[in-house]
Amino acid sequence: MASLRIGFIQRCRVYNDCGYADRRISAIQPRTLNNHSFDSPDFAFRICGTRRACLMTEETVETMTKTKTKAFDLESAECLIEEFRGVFESGRTRSYEWRAAQLKSMLRMVKEKEADIVEALRVDLDKPELESFITEISMIRNACNLALKELKNWMKPEKAKTSVTTFPSSAEIVSEPLGVVLIISAWNYPFLLSIDPVIGAIAAGNAVVLKPSEIAPATASLLARVVEEYLDNSAIRVVEGAVPETSALLEQKWDKILYTGNGRVGRIVMAAAAKHLTPVVLELGGKSPVVVDSNVNLKVATRRIISGKWGCNNGQACVAVDYIITTKTFAPKLIDALKSTLEEFFGNDPLESKEISRIVNSNHFARLTKLLDDEKVSGKIVLGGQRDNSRLKIAPTLLLDVPEDSLIMNEEIFGPLLPIVTVDNIKDSFSVIKSRTKPLAAYLFTKDKNLEKEFVSSISAGGMLINDTVLHLACPTLPFGGVGESGFGSYHGKFSFDAFSHKKAVLYRSFGGDASARYPPFTPKKQRLLKALLNGDFLGIIFALIGWSRA
């Protein structure tokens, strides 16, 4: 009989009862049928719980790889989650060995594909190479290394104290994986915001589906390829697409959903999750203020403010500085310092600077242009305002004393425009911040320790940083998340592990120490004993045991 090629299909488009399952053809080894020298694991594969043998000629392989891909629809989503539930229930993802292996593979992926990641970020956002490395690649490496270093400790049950009510006993809190989780990431840091929560989900022992943003298509495509290549696709997979694919995913019952993006879509995600009582983590945004006191080191403050605005993807970051509040008397000095430092960083023509990302697409460019052309603020520009529609570039722009009812002060800017609001007294800035929804981040520059303490105690925000901007995200011992309309739930470091774990309470008792007082009939003596026990009245317990009553 003619020799046939027999291949184990890992990721090719194969139609079965559930539709097309995403698989890719791996190395195909020639075998012969007449001596049956093949074994089933070489050619059997699992789709939605079904194992099938696949004997293919080279022509069949070529035809299959050229077959038009079926759209990812509701049926595909159902099939995917059924498959992943089967994998999770098998216990595959629960072991330390599996979790560590995936994290190590992820580290290798980031190292070997660094140039591809940088290029994808350049295509999507024209993000500078160093910025891509600092704010995306290095942070993923650090998160992976931390998870690998601490994973055994995170997985260990936590000892818990017991009370006299349960004596004798011992107790612990066991972290167990939630199951099959969905992560929907954002376009502004498309690699970091996709992979960082995936690290936590894997570390916690879950099966994970990642839906990257279609607004950063180059990075989304890269993620689909590298996750497929480096990670265990039976439990970790990327679904590309836009609204229809996301909608199909949200129709399913997940064990947790983490969404990063805006409040409008966050409400859609939460409503979809509510139908299944699925818990969610929403990482949203808001207008993050920076308060600048007059006693600061002006050079350092302006450099750090600029870094936290235009150095963060040209202001397209959820924790980027959204507006400044300072006093009327100090504003001119601050503006002059910002102007000179911006020129130092980005040159006389910032539209030509290689250190600033572009606006992500024409829709966001039009949105920012609308904010800038609002008749209420068009005369308030004190620096910048230049734009290049063909290259989707807008120069760093400062605006002074924009009205509270202007468009720019009533939505998150998410771009290179920076309004400056002035107040008579620096403490008046607190009421300005409190009059708005709670921001994802709040920043204060001051040397006044009393002002610092008052700011921390009275201003509610997802996170806070004194005398700098954005850097709190780089501290893995701090949770990253919002409050109120800026989101809820948090991750980073062990908080990522906890976000995707259920904390199971376990109480251990032996068969000894069984007190008859807890069982009927409840005689007066038993009642006295139980009341004393539950009240923590040790003297009353002794009296009840020896049959004495207290006067």
Residue pairs with C-beta under 8 A, 6 or more apart in sequence:
1 32
1 33
1 34
3 30
3 31
3 32
4 30
4 31
4 32
4 33
4 55
4 56
4 57
5 28
5 29
5 30
5 31
5 56
5 57
5 58
5 61
6 28
6 29
6 30
6 31
6 38
6 42
6 43
6 54
6 55
6 56
7 25
7 26
7 27
7 28
7 29
7 42
7 43
7 54
7 56
7 61
8 26
8 41
8 42
8 43
8 44
8 45
8 54
9 23
9 24
9 25
9 26
9 43
9 45
9 54
10 23
10 24
10 25
10 26
10 45
10 233
11 22
11 23
11 24
11 25
11 26
11 228
11 233
12 23
12 24
12 25
12 64
12 65
13 20
13 21
13 22
13 23
13 64
13 65
13 67
13 69
13 70
14 20
14 21
14 23
14 47
14 54
14 64
15 70
16 47
16 48
16 50
16 52
17 48
17 50
18 47
18 48
18 75
18 76
18 78
18 79
18 82
19 70
19 73
19 75
19 76
19 79
20 69
20 70
20 76
21 47
21 48
21 79
21 80
21 83
22 237
23 45
23 47
24 228
25 61
25 64
25 65
28 56
28 61
29 42
31 37
31 38
31 42
33 55
40 53
43 53
43 54
43 55
44 51
44 52
44 53
44 54
45 51
45 52
45 54
46 83
46 234
47 79
47 83
48 79
48 82
48 83
48 86
49 82
49 83
49 86
56 64
70 76
71 244
72 239
72 240
72 241
72 244
72 245
72 248
73 244
73 248
74 248
74 251
76 248
77 239
77 248
77 249
77 251
77 252
78 252
80 209
80 237
80 239
81 180
81 209
81 252
81 253
81 254
83 234
84 180
84 207
84 209
84 235
84 237
85 179
85 180
85 207
87 93
87 207
87 234
87 235
88 177
88 179
88 180
88 206
88 207
88 235
92 98
92 232
92 234
92 235
93 99
93 177
93 202
93 205
93 206
93 207
93 235
94 177
94 205
95 205
96 151
96 152
96 155
98 205
98 232
99 151
99 202
99 203
99 205
100 148
100 151
101 232
102 202
102 231
102 232
102 236
103 144
103 147
103 148
103 151
103 199
103 202
103 203
104 148
105 230
105 231
106 140
106 144
106 195
106 198
106 199
106 202
106 230
106 231
107 141
107 144
107 145
107 148
108 230
109 226
109 227
109 229
109 230
109 231
110 117
110 137
110 140
110 141
110 144
110 195
111 141
113 222
113 226
114 133
114 137
116 222
116 226
117 132
117 136
117 137
117 191
117 219
117 222
118 129
118 132
118 133
118 137
119 218
120 190
120 191
120 216
120 218
120 219
120 221
120 222
121 127
121 132
121 136
121 190
121 191
121 218
121 219
122 129
122 132
123 218
124 187
124 190
124 215
124 216
124 217
124 218
124 219
124 360
125 188
125 216
125 313
125 316
125 357
125 358
125 360
126 357
126 358
127 313
127 357
128 354
128 355
128 356
128 357
131 311
131 313
131 355
131 357
132 191
135 189
135 192
135 312
135 313
136 189
136 191
136 192
137 191
139 192
139 196
139 473
139 474
140 191
140 192
140 195
140 196
140 199
142 476
143 196
143 199
143 476
143 492
143 493
143 496
144 199
146 476
146 493
147 154
147 199
147 200
147 202
147 203
147 496
147 497
150 494
151 203
154 175
154 203
154 494
154 497
155 175
157 172
157 173
157 174
157 175
157 506
158 172
158 173
158 175
159 170
159 171
159 172
160 171
160 172
160 173
160 505
161 171
162 169
162 170
162 171
162 507
164 533
164 536
165 533
165 534
166 507
166 509
167 513
168 509
168 510
168 512
168 513
169 507
169 508
169 509
170 507
170 508
171 505
171 506
171 507
171 508
172 506
172 508
173 503
173 504
173 505
173 506
174 503
174 504
174 506
175 204
175 497
175 498
175 501
175 502
175 503
175 504
176 205
176 501
176 502
176 504
177 204
177 205
177 206
177 500
177 501
177 502
178 204
178 206
178 255
178 256
178 500
178 501
178 502
179 206
179 207
179 254
179 255
179 256
180 206
180 207
180 208
180 209
180 254
180 255
181 201
181 206
181 207
181 208
181 209
181 254
181 255
181 256
181 257
181 258
181 500
182 209
182 211
182 249
182 250
182 252
182 254
182 256
182 257
182 258
183 194
183 197
183 198
183 201
183 208
183 209
183 210
183 211
183 257
183 258
183 259
184 211
184 246
184 249
184 257
184 258
184 259
184 260
184 261
184 269
185 193
185 194
185 197
185 210
185 211
185 212
185 213
185 260
186 193
186 213
186 260
186 261
186 283
186 318
187 213
187 214
187 215
187 216
187 360
188 313
188 316
188 317
188 318
188 360
188 414
189 313
189 317
190 212
190 213
190 216
190 219
190 220
190 223
191 219
191 223
193 260
193 283
194 210
194 212
194 219
194 223
195 223
196 491
196 492
196 496
197 258
197 260
197 281
197 491
197 496
197 499
197 500
198 208
198 210
198 236
199 496
200 491
200 495
200 496
200 497
200 499
200 500
201 208
201 258
201 496
201 500
202 208
202 236
203 496
203 497
203 500
204 496
204 497
204 498
204 499
204 500
204 501
205 501
206 255
206 256
206 500
207 235
207 236
208 235
208 236
208 237
209 237
209 238
209 239
209 249
210 223
210 227
210 236
210 237
210 238
210 239
211 238
211 239
211 240
211 241
211 245
211 246
211 249
212 219
212 220
212 223
212 224
212 238
212 240
213 220
213 261
214 220
214 240
214 241
214 242
215 360
215 361
216 360
220 238
220 240
221 240
223 238
224 238
224 240
227 233
227 236
227 237
227 238
228 237
228 238
239 245
239 249
250 257
250 268
250 269
250 272
250 273
251 272
252 276
253 276
253 278
254 273
254 276
254 278
255 278
255 279
256 278
256 279
256 280
256 281
256 499
256 500
257 269
257 273
257 278
257 279
257 280
257 281
258 280
258 281
258 283
258 489
258 491
258 499
259 265
259 266
259 269
259 280
259 281
259 282
259 283
260 283
260 284
260 318
261 283
261 284
262 284
262 285
262 412
263 284
263 285
263 485
266 282
266 284
266 487
269 280
269 282
270 280
270 282
273 279
273 280
280 489
281 481
281 487
281 488
281 489
281 490
281 491
281 499
282 482
282 487
282 488
282 489
283 318
283 480
283 481
283 482
283 487
283 489
283 491
284 318
284 440
284 482
284 485
284 486
284 487
285 318
285 412
285 414
285 440
285 482
285 486
285 487
286 318
286 322
286 412
286 436
286 437
286 438
286 439
286 440
286 482
286 485
286 486
287 322
287 323
287 409
287 411
287 412
287 413
287 436
287 437
287 439
288 318
288 319
288 320
288 321
288 322
288 439
288 440
288 441
288 442
288 443
288 461
289 321
289 322
289 323
289 324
289 325
289 429
289 432
289 433
289 439
289 442
289 443
290 305
290 308
290 321
290 323
290 324
290 325
290 442
290 443
290 444
290 445
290 469
291 324
291 325
291 326
291 426
291 429
291 433
291 442
291 443
291 444
291 445
291 446
291 455
292 301
292 305
292 324
292 325
292 326
292 330
292 334
292 445
293 326
293 330
293 426
293 444
293 445
293 446
293 447
293 448
293 451
294 326
294 327
294 329
294 330
294 426
295 446
295 447
295 448
296 445
296 446
296 447
296 467
298 333
298 334
298 337
299 337
299 341
301 337
301 445
301 467
302 334
302 337
302 338
302 341
303 341
304 445
304 467
304 468
304 469
305 321
305 324
305 338
305 445
305 469
306 338
306 341
306 342
306 345
306 396
307 469
307 470
308 319
308 320
308 321
308 443
308 468
308 469
308 470
309 315
309 320
309 321
309 396
309 416
309 418
309 469
310 342
310 345
310 346
310 356
310 396
310 416
311 355
312 319
312 320
312 470
313 320
313 357
314 356
314 357
314 358
314 359
314 394
314 415
314 416
315 321
315 413
315 414
315 415
315 416
315 417
315 418
316 357
316 359
316 360
316 364
316 414
316 415
317 414
317 470
318 440
319 440
319 441
319 463
319 469
319 470
319 473
320 414
320 470
321 418
321 443
321 469
322 412
322 413
322 418
322 439
323 409
323 413
323 418
323 419
323 420
323 421
324 334
324 418
324 419
324 420
324 421
325 420
325 421
325 422
325 423
325 429
325 432
325 433
326 334
326 420
326 421
326 422
326 423
326 426
326 429
327 422
327 423
327 424
327 425
327 426
328 422
328 423
328 424
331 400
331 420
331 422
334 420
335 382
335 383
335 398
335 400
335 420
338 383
338 398
339 383
339 398
342 350
342 383
342 396
345 353
345 355
346 353
346 355
346 356
346 396
347 353
350 356
350 384
350 386
350 395
350 396
351 386
351 387
351 388
351 391
351 393
351 395
356 393
356 396
356 416
358 391
358 392
358 393
359 365
359 368
359 392
359 393
359 394
359 415
360 392
361 392
362 389
362 392
364 414
364 415
365 387
365 389
365 392
365 394
367 415
368 394
368 413
368 415
368 416
368 417
369 387
369 394
370 407
371 377
371 407
371 408
371 411
371 413
371 415
371 417
372 378
372 381
372 385
372 387
372 394
372 397
372 408
372 417
374 406
374 407
374 408
376 402
376 403
376 405
376 406
376 407
377 399
377 402
377 403
377 406
377 407
377 408
377 419
380 399
380 400
380 401
380 402
380 419
381 397
381 398
381 399
382 398
382 399
382 400
383 396
383 397
383 398
384 394
384 395
384 396
384 397
384 398
384 416
385 395
385 397
386 394
386 395
387 393
387 394
387 395
388 394
394 415
394 416
394 417
395 416
396 416
396 418
397 416
397 417
397 418
398 418
398 420
399 408
399 417
399 418
399 419
399 420
400 419
400 420
400 422
401 420
401 421
401 422
402 408
402 409
402 419
402 421
403 409
408 417
408 419
409 419
409 421
413 419
421 432
423 429
423 432
426 446
426 451
427 451
427 454
430 454
430 455
430 458
430 459
433 439
433 442
433 459
434 458
434 459
437 484
437 485
437 486
438 460
438 461
438 462
438 482
438 483
438 484
438 485
438 486
439 461
439 462
439 486
440 461
440 462
440 463
440 482
440 486
440 487
441 461
441 462
441 463
441 464
441 465
441 469
441 470
441 472
442 455
442 459
442 461
442 463
442 464
442 465
443 464
443 465
443 466
443 468
443 469
444 451
444 452
444 455
444 464
444 465
444 466
444 467
445 466
445 467
446 452
446 455
446 466
446 467
452 466
455 464
455 466
456 464
456 466
460 483
460 484
461 483
461 486
462 480
462 481
462 482
462 483
462 486
462 487
463 472
463 473
463 478
463 480
463 481
464 472
465 471
465 472
472 478
472 480
473 480
473 492
476 492
476 493
476 494
477 493
477 494
478 492
478 493
479 490
479 491
479 492
479 495
480 490
480 491
480 492
480 495
481 487
481 488
481 489
481 490
481 491
481 495
482 488
489 499
490 499
491 499
516 526
517 526
517 529
517 530
517 533
518 530
522 530
525 544
525 547
528 540
528 543
528 544
528 549
529 541
529 544
529 545
531 537
531 540
532 538
532 539
532 540
532 541
532 543
532 544
533 541
540 550
543 549
543 550
